[in-house]
Structure formats: structure tokens, C-alpha cells
Amino acid sequence: MNRNQGCLAGLGELFLVGWIFRWLQRVIGYRSGSCLGCGCGTVLFFNMVWIILSIIFGTYWLSLVMLPFGQWA
């Protein structure tokens, strides 16, 4: 059973992931100014790319909301 989320949920998740990524980069990533920022920033970057791609490909972009169980778009 493939129950992809709708467009609004996908956009909301992308906004939230972007906000969390900027905050984490500022605290422990490239913008932190510490010597650990390079390694942590790189790990954060690849993790966020993986999360963003899973959101993009896991969202049904032609529907505003997720359909109830058993219905088709």
C-alpha cells in the first residue's frame, strides 16, 4: 500500500527541514566557527540532502492533502 502525503504536507516538511538545517549549521555546522564545524557541517549536509530527497519523492504533488484510506486520486 503506497500512501504518499499531499502537497501541503510536503511543502510544510520542506520548510521545517530547511529551518532545522539552518539552525543546526549555525550551532554545530559550517557557521559555528569551531574546528568541528567542517566535519559536522558535511555530515549535516548529506543527511539533509537524503531527507529532502525522501520528502520530494515521497510526496504526491498533484494532491493538496493525503487521501483517506482506499481512495484514489
Beta strands, then each sheet from edge to edge (+ up, - down):
end
